């Protein structure tokens, strides 16, 4: 029997079902579902086609024009108050567009920092980065923060845990809060990490950044292991971080202790160039930096109760310290020069 065929009354050939489906926009809507609009050209509806054209025009614009547009958008957000701030005072919009942008030339051109092992930082969830501290002025913490934000695939913010002195300083304290820093106490650290944030701590504190140049790259005491207790209670991994290069930016050859006690500072450094050269002596030396993130040390298997075991906390603290120290020795042996 011959196959029956349906002839349209108007004589036009019937439109294949596949062709009708092809007229639907191929882009995804804001809810993640496929757009229900009718495709105009290139498989896109009018709205998505206009959006694509705007994106292409922005990409083709000169660099100065893109920067100007970004600056104007930032200014508009600040004037309208359309930016988020969390319970700790962290202002990601200001951090990304002002604070990190200000130190990026130091990172890229002056210290020429090489970040290694970023794959060891999880893309999501809480974790604790533990690093050595040096440099007279704690620039190393800012460089570590920028390394993670600029070069980690998830562009994570490092929430730094700072000493009491930082938050007692009238000008530094508000900027530190806006930059994501908070007081280095167990309560704040646990709260950050249990909420899925990436925290960073420098356990040597002022003993590390204020040590003489003759003791460079020799780790000081890591306190009582409070950072380990916080990580155990939060059940997050500890990521050792070793920083080479910061020791040489301000080589400390002396410490004016009477003046430090008078001013309430942990130390008043004397370097080969300061105070001899006055303000010029404040310029850091352009050493070559390497920041290496080691393999995570898991804590979730130990359980939160392990934080109450002083011997376990001590052993884990010592393990983290030893990993950082050995990595520093390895990086120093492989380093060709302080400045290259």
TARATA-V679858 format. One record per residue. PSI is psi in degrees with one decimal (* if undefined). OMEGA is omega in whole degrees, 0 to 359 (999 if undefined). D_CENTER is the distance of its C-alpha to the mean C-alpha in Angstrom with 2 decimals. Layout:
psi->PSI omega->OMEGA d_center->D_CENTER
psi->PSI omega->OMEGA d_center->D_CENTER
//
This chain:
psi->130.3 omega->181 d_center->74.19
psi->146.7 omega->181 d_center->72.35
psi->131.9 omega->181 d_center->68.82
psi->142.8 omega->179 d_center->68.86
psi->142.1 omega->180 d_center->66.88
psi->122.7 omega->181 d_center->65.99
psi->120.9 omega->177 d_center->66.88
psi->146.5 omega->182 d_center->65.17
psi->-33.1 omega->182 d_center->67.72
psi->1.0 omega->176 d_center->66.47
psi->-3.7 omega->182 d_center->66.73
psi->147.1 omega->178 d_center->63.02
psi->141.5 omega->180 d_center->61.20
psi->141.8 omega->180 d_center->58.89
psi->125.7 omega->180 d_center->55.16
psi->146.9 omega->180 d_center->53.43
psi->-38.3 omega->181 d_center->50.96
psi->-36.6 omega->181 d_center->48.22
psi->-38.8 omega->180 d_center->48.67
psi->-39.4 omega->179 d_center->48.42
psi->-31.6 omega->183 d_center->45.09
psi->-18.7 omega->181 d_center->43.81
psi->-9.9 omega->180 d_center->44.28
psi->142.4 omega->181 d_center->41.43
psi->136.1 omega->183 d_center->38.05
psi->-6.6 omega->183 d_center->35.73
psi->165.3 omega->178 d_center->32.48
psi->141.7 omega->177 d_center->30.60
psi->178.8 omega->183 d_center->30.79
psi->-27.9 omega->181 d_center->28.04
psi->4.4 omega->179 d_center->28.98
psi->-8.8 omega->178 d_center->28.44
psi->159.3 omega->180 d_center->32.20
psi->138.0 omega->181 d_center->34.14
psi->138.7 omega->181 d_center->35.35
psi->1.9 omega->180 d_center->39.01
psi->163.1 omega->180 d_center->39.87
psi->130.9 omega->181 d_center->42.44
psi->134.4 omega->178 d_center->41.29
psi->-51.7 omega->178 d_center->42.55
psi->154.0 omega->181 d_center->41.54
psi->28.0 omega->177 d_center->39.19
psi->15.5 omega->182 d_center->38.87
psi->149.0 omega->174 d_center->37.12
psi->175.7 omega->183 d_center->38.47
psi->-43.5 omega->182 d_center->38.79
psi->-46.7 omega->182 d_center->35.63
psi->-30.2 omega->177 d_center->33.36
psi->-41.1 omega->178 d_center->35.16
psi->-38.7 omega->178 d_center->34.50
psi->-41.5 omega->178 d_center->30.79
psi->-40.8 omega->180 d_center->30.69
psi->-39.4 omega->178 d_center->32.61
psi->-40.7 omega->180 d_center->30.27
psi->-41.2 omega->178 d_center->27.24
psi->-38.5 omega->179 d_center->29.29
psi->-38.8 omega->179 d_center->30.39
psi->-38.4 omega->180 d_center->26.87
psi->-31.1 omega->181 d_center->25.88
psi->-9.0 omega->182 d_center->29.07
psi->153.0 omega->177 d_center->28.66
psi->156.2 omega->183 d_center->28.15
psi->-41.4 omega->181 d_center->24.72
psi->-33.0 omega->180 d_center->25.77
psi->-39.3 omega->178 d_center->26.97
psi->-41.0 omega->179 d_center->23.74
psi->-40.2 omega->179 d_center->21.86
psi->-41.7 omega->179 d_center->24.68
psi->-40.1 omega->178 d_center->24.57
psi->-40.1 omega->179 d_center->20.86
psi->-40.0 omega->179 d_center->21.59
psi->-38.2 omega->178 d_center->24.60
psi->-39.7 omega->178 d_center->22.85
psi->-45.7 omega->179 d_center->20.24
psi->-40.2 omega->180 d_center->23.26
psi->-41.4 omega->179 d_center->25.14
psi->-39.8 omega->181 d_center->22.48
psi->-37.6 omega->181 d_center->22.42
psi->-34.6 omega->182 d_center->26.22
psi->-10.7 omega->182 d_center->26.72
psi->19.2 omega->183 d_center->24.13
psi->65.1 omega->177 d_center->22.74
psi->146.6 omega->185 d_center->19.13
psi->149.4 omega->172 d_center->17.75
psi->129.4 omega->183 d_center->16.98
psi->-175.4 omega->185 d_center->16.60
psi->-21.7 omega->180 d_center->18.76
psi->-4.2 omega->182 d_center->16.54
psi->8.6 omega->181 d_center->16.60
psi->128.1 omega->181 d_center->13.07
psi->90.0 omega->184 d_center->13.60
psi->-32.7 omega->180 d_center->11.02
psi->-47.1 omega->178 d_center->13.62
psi->-39.3 omega->180 d_center->13.98
psi->-47.8 omega->184 d_center->10.36
psi->-42.7 omega->190 d_center->9.96
psi->-13.3 omega->180 d_center->13.51
psi->-60.7 omega->187 d_center->14.33
psi->-52.6 omega->181 d_center->12.01
psi->-34.7 omega->178 d_center->9.47
psi->-32.1 omega->182 d_center->12.66
psi->-33.8 omega->182 d_center->14.54
psi->-5.0 omega->181 d_center->12.73
psi->-39.6 omega->176 d_center->12.26
psi->-36.8 omega->176 d_center->15.92
psi->-44.9 omega->181 d_center->15.50
psi->-49.1 omega->189 d_center->12.84
psi->-38.8 omega->190 d_center->14.97
psi->-31.8 omega->185 d_center->18.49
psi->-54.5 omega->179 d_center->19.00
psi->-14.5 omega->178 d_center->17.18
psi->56.2 omega->189 d_center->16.93
psi->136.8 omega->175 d_center->14.06
psi->117.6 omega->180 d_center->14.37
psi->128.0 omega->181 d_center->11.62
psi->154.1 omega->174 d_center->13.58
psi->22.0 omega->180 d_center->13.61
psi->-21.1 omega->178 d_center->10.54
psi->-14.7 omega->179 d_center->13.22
psi->-9.0 omega->177 d_center->13.38
psi->122.9 omega->182 d_center->10.32
psi->148.7 omega->181 d_center->12.06
psi->-26.2 omega->179 d_center->11.55
psi->163.6 omega->175 d_center->12.80
psi->164.0 omega->182 d_center->13.89
psi->150.1 omega->176 d_center->13.13
psi->161.7 omega->180 d_center->12.16
psi->117.1 omega->175 d_center->11.94
psi->125.6 omega->180 d_center->10.34
psi->123.1 omega->187 d_center->13.15
psi->159.1 omega->171 d_center->13.35
psi->156.4 omega->187 d_center->16.23
psi->134.3 omega->180 d_center->16.51
psi->172.7 omega->172 d_center->18.49
psi->4.6 omega->179 d_center->19.24
psi->-50.0 omega->172 d_center->21.39
psi->132.7 omega->188 d_center->18.82
psi->56.5 omega->177 d_center->15.38
psi->-26.2 omega->185 d_center->13.66
psi->-32.2 omega->179 d_center->12.09
psi->-40.4 omega->178 d_center->9.64
psi->-39.6 omega->180 d_center->8.56
psi->-36.1 omega->177 d_center->8.62
psi->-41.6 omega->177 d_center->6.54
psi->-44.3 omega->181 d_center->3.62
psi->-37.5 omega->179 d_center->5.05
psi->-43.1 omega->181 d_center->6.00
psi->-43.4 omega->182 d_center->3.71
psi->-42.8 omega->184 d_center->3.80
psi->-33.0 omega->192 d_center->7.22
psi->-10.8 omega->175 d_center->8.58
psi->140.1 omega->183 d_center->7.95
psi->-33.8 omega->182 d_center->10.90
psi->-1.3 omega->180 d_center->9.66
psi->54.0 omega->184 d_center->6.83
psi->149.4 omega->175 d_center->5.16
psi->131.8 omega->176 d_center->3.94
psi->117.2 omega->180 d_center->4.03
psi->102.1 omega->189 d_center->7.64
psi->139.5 omega->177 d_center->9.23
psi->115.6 omega->188 d_center->12.92
psi->162.9 omega->180 d_center->15.09
psi->164.3 omega->181 d_center->18.78
psi->-39.9 omega->184 d_center->21.68
psi->-34.7 omega->180 d_center->22.35
psi->-42.0 omega->186 d_center->19.13
psi->2.0 omega->172 d_center->20.33
psi->-8.9 omega->182 d_center->23.90
psi->124.6 omega->187 d_center->23.29
psi->-43.0 omega->184 d_center->24.58
psi->-35.7 omega->185 d_center->22.39
psi->-38.9 omega->186 d_center->19.14
psi->-51.8 omega->181 d_center->19.09
psi->-36.2 omega->179 d_center->18.85
psi->-36.4 omega->178 d_center->16.13
psi->-43.1 omega->178 d_center->14.06
psi->-46.5 omega->180 d_center->14.80
psi->-28.1 omega->179 d_center->13.94
psi->1.6 omega->176 d_center->10.50
psi->-0.9 omega->181 d_center->9.80
psi->154.1 omega->174 d_center->11.44
psi->170.1 omega->185 d_center->14.54
psi->137.3 omega->182 d_center->17.43
psi->71.1 omega->175 d_center->17.24
psi->154.6 omega->185 d_center->20.02
psi->-37.7 omega->183 d_center->20.61
psi->-49.0 omega->181 d_center->21.32
psi->-40.7 omega->181 d_center->18.07
psi->-45.6 omega->180 d_center->16.03
psi->-40.5 omega->180 d_center->18.26
psi->-40.9 omega->178 d_center->18.13
psi->-50.2 omega->187 d_center->14.37
psi->-36.2 omega->178 d_center->14.44
psi->-22.2 omega->177 d_center->17.73
psi->5.7 omega->174 d_center->16.48
psi->12.5 omega->181 d_center->13.96
psi->157.6 omega->175 d_center->10.71
psi->112.4 omega->182 d_center->8.23
psi->155.0 omega->179 d_center->9.29
psi->137.2 omega->181 d_center->9.19
psi->145.9 omega->178 d_center->12.57
psi->86.8 omega->193 d_center->14.52
psi->-21.3 omega->179 d_center->18.04
psi->-24.8 omega->179 d_center->20.05
psi->-142.8 omega->182 d_center->19.42
psi->-20.5 omega->176 d_center->21.75
psi->-30.6 omega->181 d_center->23.86
psi->-50.5 omega->184 d_center->21.27
psi->-18.2 omega->182 d_center->20.44
psi->10.7 omega->182 d_center->24.12
psi->152.7 omega->181 d_center->25.90
psi->157.5 omega->183 d_center->28.41
psi->-27.5 omega->180 d_center->27.89
psi->-18.4 omega->180 d_center->30.54
psi->20.4 omega->182 d_center->28.25
psi->141.8 omega->178 d_center->25.23
psi->17.3 omega->171 d_center->23.18
psi->110.2 omega->186 d_center->25.27
psi->137.9 omega->174 d_center->23.17
psi->178.0 omega->181 d_center->24.45
psi->140.7 omega->181 d_center->25.17
psi->34.7 omega->178 d_center->22.39
psi->-149.6 omega->183 d_center->24.09
psi->9.3 omega->179 d_center->25.73
psi->24.8 omega->179 d_center->23.15
psi->-34.1 omega->180 d_center->21.98
psi->-33.4 omega->178 d_center->18.50
psi->-43.4 omega->178 d_center->20.46
psi->-42.6 omega->180 d_center->22.65
psi->-42.4 omega->180 d_center->19.86
psi->-38.0 omega->179 d_center->18.40
psi->-43.7 omega->180 d_center->22.04
psi->-35.3 omega->180 d_center->22.85
psi->-16.5 omega->180 d_center->19.89
psi->36.3 omega->183 d_center->20.67
psi->155.9 omega->179 d_center->17.16
psi->151.1 omega->175 d_center->16.44
psi->126.9 omega->184 d_center->15.51
psi->107.0 omega->178 d_center->13.45
psi->140.0 omega->180 d_center->14.77
psi->127.8 omega->182 d_center->12.83
psi->127.7 omega->184 d_center->15.17
psi->119.2 omega->178 d_center->14.73
psi->134.1 omega->179 d_center->17.80
psi->-31.4 omega->183 d_center->18.73
psi->-26.9 omega->181 d_center->17.63
psi->-27.3 omega->188 d_center->21.00
psi->-3.5 omega->185 d_center->22.94
psi->-34.6 omega->176 d_center->21.61
psi->82.1 omega->182 d_center->23.90
psi->115.6 omega->181 d_center->26.43
psi->120.3 omega->178 d_center->27.93
psi->-5.3 omega->179 d_center->31.69
psi->167.4 omega->181 d_center->32.76
psi->119.6 omega->181 d_center->32.03
psi->84.4 omega->187 d_center->34.20
psi->-42.7 omega->179 d_center->34.38
psi->-41.4 omega->178 d_center->37.04
psi->-37.4 omega->179 d_center->35.05
psi->-42.7 omega->178 d_center->31.90
psi->-38.4 omega->180 d_center->34.00
psi->-41.1 omega->183 d_center->35.53
psi->-10.6 omega->182 d_center->32.26
psi->23.8 omega->179 d_center->30.61
psi->155.2 omega->176 d_center->27.90
psi->-25.0 omega->179 d_center->27.06
psi->156.5 omega->170 d_center->28.18
psi->103.6 omega->190 d_center->29.31
psi->150.2 omega->169 d_center->28.56
psi->123.3 omega->180 d_center->31.04
psi->172.8 omega->178 d_center->29.89
psi->-18.2 omega->185 d_center->32.18
psi->-12.5 omega->181 d_center->31.46
psi->129.9 omega->9 d_center->30.95
psi->9.7 omega->185 d_center->33.08
psi->-44.7 omega->183 d_center->35.55
psi->9.7 omega->178 d_center->34.18
psi->-140.3 omega->181 d_center->33.22
psi->-31.4 omega->179 d_center->30.31
psi->-28.3 omega->179 d_center->30.08
psi->-10.4 omega->178 d_center->29.24
psi->-9.8 omega->180 d_center->25.94
psi->123.1 omega->181 d_center->24.65
psi->150.6 omega->176 d_center->22.38
psi->143.0 omega->185 d_center->23.72
psi->64.1 omega->179 d_center->22.08
psi->157.7 omega->178 d_center->21.31
psi->126.4 omega->185 d_center->19.74
psi->150.3 omega->168 d_center->16.51
psi->128.2 omega->175 d_center->15.46
psi->116.5 omega->183 d_center->12.41
psi->125.1 omega->177 d_center->13.57
psi->123.4 omega->183 d_center->12.32
psi->179.9 omega->180 d_center->15.59
psi->140.1 omega->182 d_center->17.23
psi->143.8 omega->173 d_center->16.51
psi->109.8 omega->185 d_center->19.28
psi->149.4 omega->177 d_center->20.48
psi->-13.5 omega->186 d_center->21.85
psi->-29.1 omega->181 d_center->23.07
psi->-22.0 omega->182 d_center->26.38
psi->-25.5 omega->179 d_center->27.23
psi->155.3 omega->182 d_center->27.19
psi->-26.3 omega->180 d_center->26.36
psi->-20.2 omega->181 d_center->29.70
psi->-21.2 omega->180 d_center->28.57
psi->-17.8 omega->180 d_center->26.72
psi->-1.9 omega->180 d_center->30.25
psi->104.0 omega->185 d_center->31.32
psi->-37.3 omega->182 d_center->30.92
psi->-40.7 omega->179 d_center->31.80
psi->-42.9 omega->179 d_center->29.28
psi->-43.0 omega->179 d_center->26.48
psi->-45.6 omega->182 d_center->27.72
psi->-40.0 omega->180 d_center->27.94
psi->-38.1 omega->175 d_center->24.45
psi->-44.6 omega->180 d_center->23.07
psi->-35.7 omega->179 d_center->25.22
psi->-45.1 omega->179 d_center->24.08
psi->-45.4 omega->180 d_center->20.37
psi->-41.8 omega->181 d_center->21.50
psi->-38.2 omega->178 d_center->23.84
psi->-46.1 omega->180 d_center->21.38
psi->-44.5 omega->181 d_center->19.12
psi->-46.0 omega->180 d_center->22.34
psi->-36.6 omega->177 d_center->23.85
psi->-37.7 omega->176 d_center->20.85
psi->-46.0 omega->179 d_center->20.97
psi->-42.1 omega->181 d_center->24.69
psi->-44.0 omega->180 d_center->24.24
psi->-37.9 omega->179 d_center->21.83
psi->-38.4 omega->179 d_center->24.20
psi->-33.7 omega->182 d_center->27.19
psi->-12.2 omega->183 d_center->25.77
psi->130.3 omega->180 d_center->24.70
psi->-39.4 omega->184 d_center->27.34
psi->158.8 omega->177 d_center->26.89
psi->-33.8 omega->188 d_center->24.89
psi->-3.3 omega->182 d_center->24.54
psi->* omega->999 d_center->24.73
//
